[in-house]
Amino acid sequence: MKYTIDAKNKKLGRLATEIAVILMGKNTPEFRRERIADAEVTVTNASKMDIDEKKLTTKKYVRYTGYPGGIRTEGMDNVVNRKGYKDVLKTAVYGMLPKNKLRAKMIKNLEVSE
C-alpha cells in the first residue's frame, strides 16, 4: 500500500512518528511484529517542515568513528546545510523504528523529496 504525506507546516517529531507507525504496519489490523508491512511512504515538501530556530541551533547528532577519542558531534543546522532536510527526517524516523534486523529493510520503504 502506498502512502503520500505532505510535510508542509508539520512538526518534525509528529511527522516522524506518523511515518514510523505506517512503516511498522501498526495502523493495519494484520500487524505482526516479526513481519515488514507492505507499506511504502512518500514524503513531499520536506524542506517546508516546521522546525523551530532553537531546535536547529541546539540539536546535536553524535556518532562514533570507532577510534579512541572519535566522538563526533554535528549540529542540525550543519546537517541541513550539508545533506538537506530529508536526511534529518530519515534519521528521526530511523530512530523510531524497532532496533532489530528489520529496521534497515523498513527504512528502504521511505522516500523523501525536498
Secondary structure, 3 states (H helix, E strand, C coil): CEEEEECCCCEHHHHHHHHHHHHHCCCCCCCCCCCCCCCEEEEECHHHCECCHHHHHHCEEEEECCCCCCEEEEEHHHHHHHHCHHHHHHHHHHHHCCCCCCHHHHHCCEEECC
